């Protein structure tokens, strides 16, 4: 018998060690989820969750601010100031001379249709724009020449959109991402910040403005507007962002 070669006490110790090793393996398999979920979405579903808005492809009306989609596809906003990114030009002034007064719209002639979102917001859509889909990131719209808009919202907005955008930037995973600016902007009387950046998708360079803003203690939105970088200086692109930002009305 084995006990003739190995003392009984040694055999007991070996048995205990083996049992502990097996238990550890079982616990690891049961409790460990790995990083698959996070990794698949760039740290948080591909969204850069910002404080003020509803982020840079995000609706995410959960326990964070609005966010933006940091994925290689189109971004969204979830509860940040929005996020991840910038849906257009800043209201106060932006890099490369981008600006708008961000007040309520006087030019209804630029609006072809008005969309009423399921969340309760309203926004005017220029000619050629249409509602595309709704999902976990928010409501998506498409326009001429590859333009896109993501409207995101949150019921738990954070107080500092700029700080939140900067915090969420670490989750940005878009190809060839380059930040243009993250700054506070004047958008009506709301606490707002823009996150503007460029990225490449399918060989085409795009530019995005993600505007996150806090309407009140329980309402935050993000307007994430994207256009081809080559079209960023065009009048059509400027007029489109102006119309979208000026006609937006939060849930009343």
CORMOSUL-V988637 format. One record per residue. N is the residue number from 1. RES is the residue in one letter. SS is DSSP state (A for helix, B for strand, O for the rest). OMEGA is omega in whole degrees, -180 to 180 (none if undefined). D_CENTER is the distance of its C-alpha to the mean C-alpha in Angstrom with 2 decimals. Layout:
N_RES_SS_OMEGA_D_CENTER / N_RES_SS_OMEGA_D_CENTER
This chain:
1_X_O_-177_67.48 / 2_X_A_-179_64.44 / 3_X_A_176_65.49 / 4_X_A_-178_68.56 / 5_X_O_-178_66.43 / 6_X_O_180_63.45 / 7_X_O_-179_64.12 / 8_X_A_-178_62.84 / 9_X_A_180_60.80 / 10_X_A_179_58.93 / 11_X_A_179_58.14 / 12_X_A_180_56.69 / 13_X_A_180_54.41 / 14_X_A_-179_53.19 / 15_X_A_179_52.49 / 16_X_A_180_50.41 / 17_X_A_179_48.33 / 18_X_A_-180_47.67 / 19_X_A_179_46.71 / 20_X_A_180_44.20 / 21_X_A_179_42.66 / 22_X_A_179_42.28 / 23_X_A_179_40.76 / 24_X_A_179_38.21 / 25_X_A_180_37.19 / 26_X_A_180_36.83 / 27_X_A_-179_34.65 / 28_X_A_-179_32.39 / 29_X_A_-177_31.97 / 30_X_A_-173_31.48 / 31_X_A_-176_29.13 / 32_X_O_179_27.23 / 33_X_O_-176_24.12 / 34_X_O_-179_23.37 / 35_X_O_-176_19.99 / 36_X_A_-177_19.57 / 37_X_A_-179_16.80 / 38_X_A_-176_14.73 / 39_X_A_-178_15.83 / 40_X_A_-176_15.03 / 41_X_O_174_11.30 / 42_X_O_175_11.12 / 43_X_O_175_11.67 / 44_X_O_176_9.42 / 45_X_O_-180_9.04 / 46_X_O_-177_7.41 / 47_X_B_174_4.07 / 48_X_B_-174_4.34 / 49_X_B_-177_5.44 / 50_X_O_-172_7.14 / 51_X_O_-169_10.56 / 52_X_O_-169_11.35 / 53_X_O_178_9.04 / 54_X_O_none_7.75 / 55_X_O_-103_3.59 / 56_X_O_none_3.50 / 57_X_O_-178_3.97 / 58_X_O_170_4.43 / 59_X_O_172_7.96 / 60_X_O_-180_8.90 / 61_X_O_-178_11.96 / 62_X_O_-176_13.44 / 63_X_O_179_14.34 / 64_X_O_179_11.41 / 65_X_O_179_9.65 / 66_X_O_-177_6.75 / 67_X_B_175_3.32 / 68_X_B_-177_0.79 / 69_X_B_180_3.65 / 70_X_O_-177_6.25 / 71_X_O_-179_8.92 / 72_X_O_177_11.96 / 73_X_O_-178_11.54 / 74_X_O_-178_9.18 / 75_X_O_176_5.41 / 76_X_O_-176_3.81 / 77_X_O_-176_3.25 / 78_X_O_-179_5.66 / 79_X_O_-179_8.07 / 80_X_O_-179_7.55 / 81_X_O_-172_9.11 / 82_X_O_-112_6.32 / 83_X_O_-162_4.55 / 84_X_O_146_4.74 / 85_X_O_-163_6.33 / 86_X_B_-178_9.26 / 87_X_O_179_10.09 / 88_X_O_-179_13.67 / 89_X_O_-178_16.37 / 90_X_O_-178_16.86 / 91_X_O_-176_19.21 / 92_X_O_-177_21.54 / 93_X_O_-176_21.77 / 94_X_O_175_19.86 / 95_X_A_179_20.76 / 96_X_A_172_22.97 / 97_X_A_-180_24.21 / 98_X_O_178_21.32 / 99_X_O_172_21.90 / 100_X_O_-175_22.28 / 101_X_O_174_23.83 / 102_X_O_177_20.97 / 103_X_O_178_23.67 / 104_X_O_-172_24.36 / 105_X_O_173_25.36 / 106_X_O_-175_29.05 / 107_X_O_178_28.91 / 108_X_A_180_28.66 / 109_X_A_179_30.38 / 110_X_A_-178_27.14 / 111_X_O_178_25.68 / 112_X_O_178_26.81 / 113_X_B_176_25.33 / 114_X_B_-179_23.51 / 115_X_B_175_20.94 / 116_X_B_-179_21.02 / 117_X_O_179_17.98 / 118_X_O_179_18.89 / 119_X_O_179_17.16 / 120_X_O_179_19.62 / 121_X_O_176_17.96 / 122_X_B_178_19.68 / 123_X_B_178_18.89 / 124_X_B_-179_21.39 / 125_X_B_178_20.99 / 126_X_O_178_23.12 / 127_X_O_178_25.63 / 128_X_O_180_24.39 / 129_X_O_178_21.02 / 130_X_B_175_20.47 / 131_X_B_-177_18.28 / 132_X_B_-176_17.24 / 133_X_B_173_15.78 / 134_X_B_-178_14.06 / 135_X_B_-176_12.47 / 136_X_O_-180_10.57 / 137_X_O_-177_7.17 / 138_X_B_180_9.23 / 139_X_B_-178_11.84 / 140_X_B_179_12.09 / 141_X_B_177_14.87 / 142_X_B_-180_16.83 / 143_X_O_-179_19.34 / 144_X_A_174_22.18 / 145_X_A_174_22.08 / 146_X_A_179_18.80 / 147_X_O_-179_16.72 / 148_X_B_176_13.56 / 149_X_B_173_11.61 / 150_X_B_175_8.78 / 151_X_B_-179_9.67 / 152_X_B_-178_7.90 / 153_X_B_179_10.09 / 154_X_B_176_11.48 / 155_X_O_179_15.14 / 156_X_O_-179_14.90 / 157_X_O_176_13.41 / 158_X_O_-172_14.24 / 159_X_O_-175_16.80 / 160_X_O_-178_15.72 / 161_X_A_-179_12.54 / 162_X_A_-179_13.83 / 163_X_A_-178_14.55 / 164_X_A_177_11.29 / 165_X_A_-180_9.45 / 166_X_A_179_12.35 / 167_X_A_-177_12.12 / 168_X_A_-177_8.60 / 169_X_A_-178_9.73 / 170_X_A_-179_11.96 / 171_X_A_-178_9.59 / 172_X_O_-177_8.98 / 173_X_O_-180_11.32 / 174_X_O_-178_11.62 / 175_X_O_178_15.32 / 176_X_O_179_17.03 / 177_X_O_175_14.04 / 178_X_B_180_15.57 / 179_X_B_173_14.41 / 180_X_B_180_16.18 / 181_X_B_165_15.57 / 182_X_B_-175_13.82 / 183_X_B_176_16.06 / 184_X_B_180_17.06 / 185_X_B_177_17.92 / 186_X_B_-179_20.38 / 187_X_B_-174_18.93 / 188_X_O_179_21.73 / 189_X_O_-178_22.51 / 190_X_B_174_19.04 / 191_X_B_-171_17.56 / 192_X_B_177_14.88 / 193_X_B_178_13.27 / 194_X_B_171_12.03 / 195_X_B_-178_10.18 / 196_X_B_-177_11.99 / 197_X_B_175_12.49 / 198_X_B_177_14.30 / 199_X_B_-180_14.29 / 200_X_B_178_16.72 / 201_X_B_180_16.62 / 202_X_O_179_20.03 / 203_X_O_180_21.91 / 204_X_B_179_20.37 / 205_X_B_180_18.64 / 206_X_B_176_15.75 / 207_X_B_-175_14.46 / 208_X_B_172_11.23 / 209_X_B_-179_10.94 / 210_X_B_-178_7.97 / 211_X_B_177_10.08 / 212_X_B_-179_9.55 / 213_X_B_-179_12.89 / 214_X_B_179_15.06 / 215_X_B_176_17.67 / 216_X_B_-175_19.61 / 217_X_O_-177_19.74 / 218_X_O_178_18.33 / 219_X_B_174_15.99 / 220_X_B_-178_12.71 / 221_X_B_172_10.66 / 222_X_B_174_8.09 / 223_X_B_-178_9.51 / 224_X_B_-175_7.89 / 225_X_B_-177_11.21 / 226_X_B_175_12.44 / 227_X_B_176_16.13 / 228_X_B_-178_18.51 / 229_X_A_-179_19.23 / 230_X_A_-179_22.88 / 231_X_A_-170_22.44 / 232_X_O_-179_20.55 / 233_X_O_-178_23.87 / 234_X_O_178_25.20 / 235_X_A_-180_26.22 / 236_X_A_-179_24.63 / 237_X_A_-180_21.17 / 238_X_A_-179_21.79 / 239_X_A_-180_23.32 / 240_X_A_180_20.55 / 241_X_A_179_17.86 / 242_X_A_-180_20.53 / 243_X_A_-179_21.26 / 244_X_A_-177_17.77 / 245_X_A_-178_17.11 / 246_X_A_-178_20.72 / 247_X_A_-179_21.08 / 248_X_O_176_18.12 / 249_X_B_-179_19.68 / 250_X_O_176_18.19 / 251_X_O_-178_19.87 / 252_X_O_none_23.35
